[in-house]
């Protein structure tokens, strides 16, 4: 079974992927820093709106791209589900 960090990395790469690198060889670590921050936030008890806000900030401020708030919410909820499944 993969670790929570690995699961969040995969979630961001394959489902969030704001720059479209999911299928690019060598891009597997493109979102690692964001996955680590999401895991930290989860460990500190962050809720879905806080995680979605962070993901949206990454896209709109850090990457200077157009954000997708709805997708960020979906990904945040999936990240929480991953975290909760690892707690049992």
Backbone atoms as SQL, in Angstrom:
CREATE TABLE atoms (id INTEGER PRIMARY KEY, chain TEXT, resi INTEGER, resn TEXT, atom TEXT, x REAL, y REAL, z REAL);
INSERT INTO atoms VALUES
  (1, 'A', 1, 'UNK', 'N', 0.848, -1.186, 0.000),
  (2, 'A', 1, 'UNK', 'CA', 0.000, 0.000, 0.000),
  (3, 'A', 1, 'UNK', 'C', 0.890, 1.244, 0.000),
  (4, 'A', 2, 'UNK', 'N', 0.527, 2.202, -0.822),
  (5, 'A', 2, 'UNK', 'CA', 1.343, 3.409, -0.899),
  (6, 'A', 2, 'UNK', 'C', 1.082, 4.296, 0.310),
  (7, 'A', 3, 'UNK', 'N', 2.018, 5.154, 0.570),
  (8, 'A', 3, 'UNK', 'CA', 1.868, 6.096, 1.678),
  (9, 'A', 3, 'UNK', 'C', 0.865, 7.181, 1.305),
  (10, 'A', 4, 'UNK', 'N', 0.447, 7.922, 2.302),
  (11, 'A', 4, 'UNK', 'CA', -0.460, 9.041, 2.059),
  (12, 'A', 4, 'UNK', 'C', 0.175, 10.052, 1.103),
  (13, 'A', 5, 'UNK', 'N', 1.446, 10.329, 1.295),
  (14, 'A', 5, 'UNK', 'CA', 2.135, 11.285, 0.418),
  (15, 'A', 5, 'UNK', 'C', 2.102, 10.796, -1.025),
  (16, 'A', 6, 'UNK', 'N', 2.388, 9.517, -1.233),
  (17, 'A', 6, 'UNK', 'CA', 2.359, 8.967, -2.592),
  (18, 'A', 6, 'UNK', 'C', 0.967, 9.064, -3.201),
  (19, 'A', 7, 'UNK', 'N', -0.050, 8.807, -2.386),
  (20, 'A', 7, 'UNK', 'CA', -1.429, 8.879, -2.889),
  (21, 'A', 7, 'UNK', 'C', -1.801, 10.314, -3.254),
  (22, 'A', 8, 'UNK', 'N', -1.393, 11.273, -2.444),
  (23, 'A', 8, 'UNK', 'CA', -1.680, 12.689, -2.741),
  (24, 'A', 8, 'UNK', 'C', -0.889, 13.133, -3.966),
  (25, 'A', 9, 'UNK', 'N', 0.363, 12.704, -4.080),
  (26, 'A', 9, 'UNK', 'CA', 1.149, 13.018, -5.282),
  (27, 'A', 9, 'UNK', 'C', 0.441, 12.517, -6.533),
  (28, 'A', 10, 'UNK', 'N', -0.033, 11.275, -6.483),
  (29, 'A', 10, 'UNK', 'CA', -0.728, 10.693, -7.635),
  (30, 'A', 10, 'UNK', 'C', -2.021, 11.447, -7.932),
  (31, 'A', 11, 'UNK', 'N', -2.752, 11.821, -6.892),
  (32, 'A', 11, 'UNK', 'CA', -3.988, 12.592, -7.064),
  (33, 'A', 11, 'UNK', 'C', -3.712, 13.909, -7.786),
  (34, 'A', 12, 'UNK', 'N', -2.702, 14.628, -7.332),
  (35, 'A', 12, 'UNK', 'CA', -2.397, 15.915, -7.962),
  (36, 'A', 12, 'UNK', 'C', -1.916, 15.738, -9.389),
  (37, 'A', 13, 'UNK', 'N', -1.089, 14.729, -9.629),
  (38, 'A', 13, 'UNK', 'CA', -0.550, 14.524, -10.968),
  (39, 'A', 13, 'UNK', 'C', -1.620, 14.069, -11.957),
  (40, 'A', 14, 'UNK', 'N', -2.460, 13.141, -11.540),
  (41, 'A', 14, 'UNK', 'CA', -3.384, 12.529, -12.492),
  (42, 'A', 14, 'UNK', 'C', -4.768, 13.164, -12.554),
  (43, 'A', 15, 'UNK', 'N', -5.160, 13.882, -11.499),
  (44, 'A', 15, 'UNK', 'CA', -6.511, 14.446, -11.507),
  (45, 'A', 15, 'UNK', 'C', -6.541, 15.966, -11.424),
  (46, 'A', 16, 'UNK', 'N', -5.565, 16.567, -10.771),
  (47, 'A', 16, 'UNK', 'CA', -5.527, 18.033, -10.643),
  (48, 'A', 16, 'UNK', 'C', -4.773, 18.615, -11.833),
  (49, 'A', 17, 'UNK', 'N', -3.517, 18.324, -11.995),
  (50, 'A', 17, 'UNK', 'CA', -2.657, 18.572, -13.152),
  (51, 'A', 17, 'UNK', 'C', -2.919, 19.872, -13.929),
  (52, 'A', 18, 'UNK', 'N', -2.743, 21.020, -13.291),
  (53, 'A', 18, 'UNK', 'CA', -3.069, 22.289, -13.966),
  (54, 'A', 18, 'UNK', 'C', -2.187, 22.624, -15.169),
  (55, 'A', 19, 'UNK', 'N', -1.006, 22.034, -15.275),
  (56, 'A', 19, 'UNK', 'CA', -0.157, 22.348, -16.429),
  (57, 'A', 19, 'UNK', 'C', -0.124, 21.214, -17.453),
  (58, 'A', 20, 'UNK', 'N', -0.907, 20.166, -17.220),
  (59, 'A', 20, 'UNK', 'CA', -1.067, 19.115, -18.220),
  (60, 'A', 20, 'UNK', 'C', 0.143, 18.249, -18.465),
  (61, 'A', 21, 'UNK', 'N', 0.813, 17.824, -17.398),
  (62, 'A', 21, 'UNK', 'CA', 2.021, 17.010, -17.563),
  (63, 'A', 21, 'UNK', 'C', 1.834, 15.551, -17.160),
  (64, 'A', 22, 'UNK', 'N', 0.624, 15.148, -16.896),
  (65, 'A', 22, 'UNK', 'CA', 0.371, 13.814, -16.372),
  (66, 'A', 22, 'UNK', 'C', 0.991, 12.704, -17.218),
  (67, 'A', 23, 'UNK', 'N', 0.931, 12.809, -18.511),
  (68, 'A', 23, 'UNK', 'CA', 1.447, 11.760, -19.373),
  (69, 'A', 23, 'UNK', 'C', 2.869, 11.976, -19.860),
  (70, 'A', 24, 'UNK', 'N', 3.560, 12.972, -19.337),
  (71, 'A', 24, 'UNK', 'CA', 4.897, 13.320, -19.809),
  (72, 'A', 24, 'UNK', 'C', 5.954, 12.558, -19.008),
  (73, 'A', 25, 'UNK', 'N', 6.820, 11.850, -19.723),
  (74, 'A', 25, 'UNK', 'CA', 7.911, 11.144, -19.046),
  (75, 'A', 25, 'UNK', 'C', 8.780, 12.129, -18.279),
  (76, 'A', 26, 'UNK', 'N', 9.107, 11.776, -17.046),
  (77, 'A', 26, 'UNK', 'CA', 9.969, 12.611, -16.226),
  (78, 'A', 26, 'UNK', 'C', 9.235, 13.669, -15.428),
  (79, 'A', 27, 'UNK', 'N', 7.933, 13.752, -15.567),
  (80, 'A', 27, 'UNK', 'CA', 7.172, 14.786, -14.855),
  (81, 'A', 27, 'UNK', 'C', 6.508, 14.260, -13.588),
  (82, 'A', 28, 'UNK', 'N', 6.858, 13.046, -13.201),
  (83, 'A', 28, 'UNK', 'CA', 6.201, 12.416, -12.062),
  (84, 'A', 28, 'UNK', 'C', 6.339, 13.208, -10.769),
  (85, 'A', 29, 'UNK', 'N', 7.372, 14.019, -10.658),
  (86, 'A', 29, 'UNK', 'CA', 7.598, 14.769, -9.417),
  (87, 'A', 29, 'UNK', 'C', 7.190, 16.241, -9.530),
  (88, 'A', 30, 'UNK', 'N', 6.498, 16.601, -10.583),
  (89, 'A', 30, 'UNK', 'CA', 6.170, 18.005, -10.859),
  (90, 'A', 30, 'UNK', 'C', 5.383, 18.674, -9.734),
  (91, 'A', 31, 'UNK', 'N', 4.490, 17.943, -9.098),
  (92, 'A', 31, 'UNK', 'CA', 3.633, 18.535, -8.067),
  (93, 'A', 31, 'UNK', 'C', 3.991, 18.076, -6.656),
  (94, 'A', 32, 'UNK', 'N', 5.159, 17.492, -6.478),
  (95, 'A', 32, 'UNK', 'CA', 5.546, 16.957, -5.169),
  (96, 'A', 32, 'UNK', 'C', 5.510, 18.009, -4.067),
  (97, 'A', 33, 'UNK', 'N', 6.012, 19.198, -4.333),
  (98, 'A', 33, 'UNK', 'CA', 6.040, 20.222, -3.279),
  (99, 'A', 33, 'UNK', 'C', 4.632, 20.583, -2.819),
  (100, 'A', 34, 'UNK', 'N', 3.695, 20.578, -3.742),
  (101, 'A', 34, 'UNK', 'CA', 2.312, 20.900, -3.387),
  (102, 'A', 34, 'UNK', 'C', 1.671, 19.739, -2.633),
  (103, 'A', 35, 'UNK', 'N', 1.992, 18.522, -3.040),
  (104, 'A', 35, 'UNK', 'CA', 1.486, 17.342, -2.335),
  (105, 'A', 35, 'UNK', 'C', 1.991, 17.318, -0.893),
  (106, 'A', 36, 'UNK', 'N', 3.248, 17.657, -0.702),
  (107, 'A', 36, 'UNK', 'CA', 3.798, 17.691, 0.652),
  (108, 'A', 36, 'UNK', 'C', 3.095, 18.740, 1.501),
  (109, 'A', 37, 'UNK', 'N', 2.787, 19.883, 0.926),
  (110, 'A', 37, 'UNK', 'CA', 2.074, 20.922, 1.663),
  (111, 'A', 37, 'UNK', 'C', 0.650, 20.478, 1.988),
  (112, 'A', 38, 'UNK', 'N', -0.011, 19.832, 1.038),
  (113, 'A', 38, 'UNK', 'CA', -1.362, 19.328, 1.300),
  (114, 'A', 38, 'UNK', 'C', -1.317, 18.307, 2.436),
  (115, 'A', 39, 'UNK', 'N', -0.336, 17.415, 2.424),
  (116, 'A', 39, 'UNK', 'CA', -0.206, 16.429, 3.502),
  (117, 'A', 39, 'UNK', 'C', 0.045, 17.104, 4.844),
  (118, 'A', 40, 'UNK', 'N', 0.858, 18.125, 4.842),
  (119, 'A', 40, 'UNK', 'CA', 1.109, 18.884, 6.075),
  (120, 'A', 40, 'UNK', 'C', -0.186, 19.509, 6.571),
  (121, 'A', 41, 'UNK', 'N', -0.926, 20.122, 5.657),
  (122, 'A', 41, 'UNK', 'CA', -2.193, 20.744, 6.023),
  (123, 'A', 41, 'UNK', 'C', -3.167, 19.707, 6.585),
  (124, 'A', 42, 'UNK', 'N', -3.247, 18.549, 5.955),
  (125, 'A', 42, 'UNK', 'CA', -4.120, 17.486, 6.441),
  (126, 'A', 42, 'UNK', 'C', -3.724, 17.051, 7.846),
  (127, 'A', 43, 'UNK', 'N', -2.432, 16.915, 8.066),
  (128, 'A', 43, 'UNK', 'CA', -1.939, 16.531, 9.377),
  (129, 'A', 43, 'UNK', 'C', -2.253, 17.548, 10.454),
  (130, 'A', 44, 'UNK', 'N', -2.403, 18.795, 10.039),
  (131, 'A', 44, 'UNK', 'CA', -2.732, 19.879, 10.976),
  (132, 'A', 44, 'UNK', 'C', -4.237, 20.092, 11.099),
  (133, 'A', 45, 'UNK', 'N', -5.018, 19.243, 10.417),
  (134, 'A', 45, 'UNK', 'CA', -6.470, 19.318, 10.551),
  (135, 'A', 45, 'UNK', 'C', -7.181, 20.239, 9.586),
  (136, 'A', 46, 'UNK', 'N', -6.532, 20.621, 8.508),
  (137, 'A', 46, 'UNK', 'CA', -7.172, 21.510, 7.531),
  (138, 'A', 46, 'UNK', 'C', -8.416, 20.858, 6.945),
  (139, 'A', 47, 'UNK', 'N', -9.407, 21.690, 6.647),
  (140, 'A', 47, 'UNK', 'CA', -10.623, 21.192, 6.031),
  (141, 'A', 47, 'UNK', 'C', -10.554, 21.370, 4.512),
  (142, 'A', 48, 'UNK', 'N', -11.582, 20.856, 3.832),
  (143, 'A', 48, 'UNK', 'CA', -11.602, 20.910, 2.365),
  (144, 'A', 48, 'UNK', 'C', -11.520, 22.335, 1.823),
  (145, 'A', 49, 'UNK', 'N', -12.254, 23.300, 2.383),
  (146, 'A', 49, 'UNK', 'CA', -12.135, 24.664, 1.848),
  (147, 'A', 49, 'UNK', 'C', -10.720, 25.229, 1.955),
  (148, 'A', 50, 'UNK', 'N', -10.016, 24.925, 3.027),
  (149, 'A', 50, 'UNK', 'CA', -8.640, 25.426, 3.181),
  (150, 'A', 50, 'UNK', 'C', -7.709, 24.792, 2.151),
  (151, 'A', 51, 'UNK', 'N', -7.875, 23.515, 1.915),
  (152, 'A', 51, 'UNK', 'CA', -7.028, 22.829, 0.930),
  (153, 'A', 51, 'UNK', 'C', -7.363, 23.323, -0.477),
  (154, 'A', 52, 'UNK', 'N', -8.650, 23.464, -0.773),
  (155, 'A', 52, 'UNK', 'CA', -9.049, 23.979, -2.081),
  (156, 'A', 52, 'UNK', 'C', -8.511, 25.387, -2.297),
  (157, 'A', 53, 'UNK', 'N', -8.550, 26.208, -1.267),
  (158, 'A', 53, 'UNK', 'CA', -8.012, 27.566, -1.357),
  (159, 'A', 53, 'UNK', 'C', -6.511, 27.523, -1.664),
  (160, 'A', 54, 'UNK', 'N', -5.791, 26.647, -0.987),
  (161, 'A', 54, 'UNK', 'CA', -4.346, 26.508, -1.244),
  (162, 'A', 54, 'UNK', 'C', -4.095, 26.090, -2.693),
  (163, 'A', 55, 'UNK', 'N', -4.821, 25.075, -3.156),
  (164, 'A', 55, 'UNK', 'CA', -4.621, 24.602, -4.530),
  (165, 'A', 55, 'UNK', 'C', -4.936, 25.704, -5.536),
  (166, 'A', 56, 'UNK', 'N', -5.994, 26.457, -5.282),
  (167, 'A', 56, 'UNK', 'CA', -6.335, 27.556, -6.177),
  (168, 'A', 56, 'UNK', 'C', -5.264, 28.636, -6.154),
  (169, 'A', 57, 'UNK', 'N', -4.716, 28.909, -4.968),
  (170, 'A', 57, 'UNK', 'CA', -3.629, 29.887, -4.856),
  (171, 'A', 57, 'UNK', 'C', -2.418, 29.432, -5.669),
  (172, 'A', 58, 'UNK', 'N', -2.093, 28.139, -5.585),
  (173, 'A', 58, 'UNK', 'CA', -0.953, 27.620, -6.348),
  (174, 'A', 58, 'UNK', 'C', -1.148, 27.903, -7.827),
  (175, 'A', 59, 'UNK', 'N', -2.335, 27.584, -8.338),
  (176, 'A', 59, 'UNK', 'CA', -2.583, 27.744, -9.771),
  (177, 'A', 59, 'UNK', 'C', -2.625, 29.213, -10.178),
  (178, 'A', 60, 'UNK', 'N', -3.371, 30.017, -9.443),
  (179, 'A', 60, 'UNK', 'CA', -3.605, 31.393, -9.880),
  (180, 'A', 60, 'UNK', 'C', -2.479, 32.355, -9.529),
  (181, 'A', 61, 'UNK', 'N', -1.836, 32.136, -8.399),
  (182, 'A', 61, 'UNK', 'CA', -0.797, 33.064, -7.959),
  (183, 'A', 61, 'UNK', 'C', 0.591, 32.549, -8.291),
  (184, 'A', 62, 'UNK', 'N', 0.880, 31.337, -7.896),
  (185, 'A', 62, 'UNK', 'CA', 2.224, 30.788, -8.099),
  (186, 'A', 62, 'UNK', 'C', 2.486, 30.482, -9.571),
  (187, 'A', 63, 'UNK', 'N', 1.505, 29.833, -10.219),
  (188, 'A', 63, 'UNK', 'CA', 1.684, 29.433, -11.621),
  (189, 'A', 63, 'UNK', 'C', 1.161, 30.484, -12.602),
  (190, 'A', 64, 'UNK', 'N', 0.430, 31.466, -12.108),
  (191, 'A', 64, 'UNK', 'CA', -0.165, 32.519, -12.941),
  (192, 'A', 64, 'UNK', 'C', -1.051, 31.963, -14.054),
  (193, 'A', 65, 'UNK', 'N', -1.856, 30.964, -13.697),
  (194, 'A', 65, 'UNK', 'CA', -2.787, 30.356, -14.642),
  (195, 'A', 65, 'UNK', 'C', -4.215, 30.633, -14.197),
  (196, 'A', 66, 'UNK', 'N', -5.138, 30.355, -15.059),
  (197, 'A', 66, 'UNK', 'CA', -6.553, 30.483, -14.711),
  (198, 'A', 66, 'UNK', 'C', -6.924, 29.285, -13.837),
  (199, 'A', 67, 'UNK', 'N', -7.527, 29.547, -12.711),
  (200, 'A', 67, 'UNK', 'CA', -7.890, 28.489, -11.780),
  (201, 'A', 67, 'UNK', 'C', -9.217, 27.834, -12.107),
  (202, 'A', 68, 'UNK', 'N', -9.454, 26.717, -11.447),
  (203, 'A', 68, 'UNK', 'CA', -10.708, 25.985, -11.567),
  (204, 'A', 68, 'UNK', 'C', -11.150, 25.638, -10.143),
  (205, 'A', 69, 'UNK', 'N', -11.920, 26.530, -9.549),
  (206, 'A', 69, 'UNK', 'CA', -12.334, 26.386, -8.153),
  (207, 'A', 69, 'UNK', 'C', -13.091, 25.079, -7.929),
  (208, 'A', 70, 'UNK', 'N', -13.932, 24.706, -8.866),
  (209, 'A', 70, 'UNK', 'CA', -14.701, 23.468, -8.713),
  (210, 'A', 70, 'UNK', 'C', -13.777, 22.254, -8.661),
  (211, 'A', 71, 'UNK', 'N', -12.800, 22.214, -9.556),
  (212, 'A', 71, 'UNK', 'CA', -11.840, 21.106, -9.533),
  (213, 'A', 71, 'UNK', 'C', -11.042, 21.119, -8.236),
  (214, 'A', 72, 'UNK', 'N', -10.625, 22.285, -7.787),
  (215, 'A', 72, 'UNK', 'CA', -9.870, 22.375, -6.535),
  (216, 'A', 72, 'UNK', 'C', -10.673, 21.811, -5.369),
  (217, 'A', 73, 'UNK', 'N', -11.974, 22.061, -5.355),
  (218, 'A', 73, 'UNK', 'CA', -12.842, 21.518, -4.289),
  (219, 'A', 73, 'UNK', 'C', -12.915, 19.997, -4.362),
  (220, 'A', 74, 'UNK', 'N', -13.054, 19.478, -5.567),
  (221, 'A', 74, 'UNK', 'CA', -13.116, 18.026, -5.752),
  (222, 'A', 74, 'UNK', 'C', -11.815, 17.384, -5.276),
  (223, 'A', 75, 'UNK', 'N', -10.694, 17.951, -5.678),
  (224, 'A', 75, 'UNK', 'CA', -9.391, 17.407, -5.292),
  (225, 'A', 75, 'UNK', 'C', -9.198, 17.506, -3.785),
  (226, 'A', 76, 'UNK', 'N', -9.607, 18.606, -3.191),
  (227, 'A', 76, 'UNK', 'CA', -9.494, 18.769, -1.738),
  (228, 'A', 76, 'UNK', 'C', -10.295, 17.692, -1.012),
  (229, 'A', 77, 'UNK', 'N', -11.502, 17.431, -1.461),
  (230, 'A', 77, 'UNK', 'CA', -12.321, 16.395, -0.839),
  (231, 'A', 77, 'UNK', 'C', -11.704, 15.008, -1.010),
  (232, 'A', 78, 'UNK', 'N', -11.121, 14.755, -2.169),
  (233, 'A', 78, 'UNK', 'CA', -10.443, 13.471, -2.389),
  (234, 'A', 78, 'UNK', 'C', -9.212, 13.353, -1.497),
  (235, 'A', 79, 'UNK', 'N', -8.488, 14.449, -1.307),
  (236, 'A', 79, 'UNK', 'CA', -7.314, 14.431, -0.429),
  (237, 'A', 79, 'UNK', 'C', -7.734, 14.117, 1.007),
  (238, 'A', 80, 'UNK', 'N', -8.833, 14.702, 1.443),
  (239, 'A', 80, 'UNK', 'CA', -9.325, 14.413, 2.794),
  (240, 'A', 80, 'UNK', 'C', -9.743, 12.949, 2.902),
  (241, 'A', 81, 'UNK', 'N', -10.379, 12.416, 1.878),
  (242, 'A', 81, 'UNK', 'CA', -10.768, 11.009, 1.888),
  (243, 'A', 81, 'UNK', 'C', -9.542, 10.109, 1.975),
  (244, 'A', 82, 'UNK', 'N', -8.503, 10.446, 1.246),
  (245, 'A', 82, 'UNK', 'CA', -7.251, 9.676, 1.316),
  (246, 'A', 82, 'UNK', 'C', -6.700, 9.730, 2.728),
  (247, 'A', 83, 'UNK', 'N', -6.650, 10.919, 3.294),
  (248, 'A', 83, 'UNK', 'CA', -6.129, 11.101, 4.657),
  (249, 'A', 83, 'UNK', 'C', -6.951, 10.289, 5.659),
  (250, 'A', 84, 'UNK', 'N', -8.261, 10.370, 5.553),
  (251, 'A', 84, 'UNK', 'CA', -9.122, 9.652, 6.489),
  (252, 'A', 84, 'UNK', 'C', -8.979, 8.138, 6.340),
  (253, 'A', 85, 'UNK', 'N', -8.789, 7.666, 5.119),
  (254, 'A', 85, 'UNK', 'CA', -8.638, 6.229, 4.907),
  (255, 'A', 85, 'UNK', 'C', -7.338, 5.701, 5.503),
  (256, 'A', 86, 'UNK', 'N', -6.347, 6.556, 5.598),
  (257, 'A', 86, 'UNK', 'CA', -5.061, 6.169, 6.165),
  (258, 'A', 86, 'UNK', 'C', -5.077, 6.207, 7.701),
  (259, 'A', 87, 'UNK', 'N', -6.094, 6.871, 8.263),
  (260, 'A', 87, 'UNK', 'CA', -6.197, 6.992, 9.720),
  (261, 'A', 87, 'UNK', 'C', -6.822, 5.753, 10.345),
  (262, 'A', 88, 'UNK', 'N', -7.504, 4.950, 9.553),
  (263, 'A', 88, 'UNK', 'CA', -8.216, 3.766, 10.096),
  (264, 'A', 88, 'UNK', 'C', -7.316, 2.574, 10.240);
